[in-house]
Amino acid sequence: MPVFVYRAADRRGQTIDGVMEAPDARAVVERLQRDAYFPIKVAAHAERRRWFELGGGSRVGQRDLLAFTQQLATLFEAGLPLDRALAILEELAVNRRLKAIVGDLLVSVRGGASLSEALGKHHPRPFSRLYINMVRAGEKGGVLEVTLRRLAEFLEARGAFTAAVVSALAYPAVIFAVGIGAVVFLMTFVIPRFATIFADLGQAIPLPTRILLAVSAAFQAYWWAGLLAGLAGVLAWRVWTSSPEGRLAWDRFLLGLPVLGRLSLKVETARFARTLGTMLKSGVPVMGALAVVGDTMTNQALGRAVSRLADGVKRGGTLAAGLQEQAPFPPLAIHMVRVGEETGRLEEMLLKVADTFETDVRTEMKRALGLLEPAIILGMGVLVAFIVVAMLLAIFSINEIPL
């Protein structure tokens, strides 16, 4: 029998939401009227699902997911039942796609599904395996409100760390883009005007100017070839890294770079420690947590190391011993995990590992970017200075002004 979602008002004007099985929408209206309710909206559940699956609405971002988790945790802590909390969040949702998702969760929950089961219908986006497994662990332990609060704290910490990294990279990226734009403008609009003047005069011009004019002419004539070569290179890289072997080789290459490799290792270690610590603190079994953590690792070389780590723990080994066998992990993280296991405070120590390495990443990025910004400015300055000097040499030679 078809399932219908409805919204109705009682005699006091309060609205209710619900789900009902009926032959058609008219039967739902008649039943609501018999129960002294005034139907406001009746829609087939299948139609609503189809609208959602077609991608109606905008994308659900990390901020939307964080706000949803925080609000749901707050409503749970206030003692509201799950369906009532979801109904409130559906009304509060600003993002249209999130509103549709929350409404679908509400229908599933009122249909008898648990929250983790309802979230699983929308995996992998926007709810990850980490999110679903933590909610499932909270449901089994009867501490769903605590788990939701920890999940909100995890998402907030991860979002703050990502925002800090992006903010640190924004200024050098802007400087580099502006410098490249200035050079392109000079090579395509300014220098060709001088090239025409020099050609009409027919006089000999200095070597730096000839080099600059040749580069400008090649850039104007073959810019499309350079663009196609760049796009082909990016496409080839994407195809290569989309294969498991290529992605693994690329990630290993990144880890081997002098500065970027060390930063990447610390970022991945912090992600590993925070994810694992949060899941263990929420009651997720260690083997299930390690399986999820392996999937969350961006670097496939470290992801495979985590998979091997899970095999060692499954055979009875300790987490610290497994980390020590996997060469990529930093010694400090291994020692801190060992102390956590010995003192019975592994979850807290893992979160401290995450805090420590996130702080290290911020410090090292500030130091590296503090050197990178002057280097970019100096490099662009030298390039622009060469262009200006080459033009001035040609002008002075034409006017026969001795240098």
Helices and strands as residue ranges (DSSP letters): E 3-9, E 15-21, H 25-34, E 38-44, H 45-53, H 62-77, H 82-92, H 96-110, H 115-120, H 129-141, H 144-185, I 186-190, H 191-201, H 207-242, H 244-256, H 260-281, H 286-296, H 300-314, H 319-325, H 331-343, H 346-399
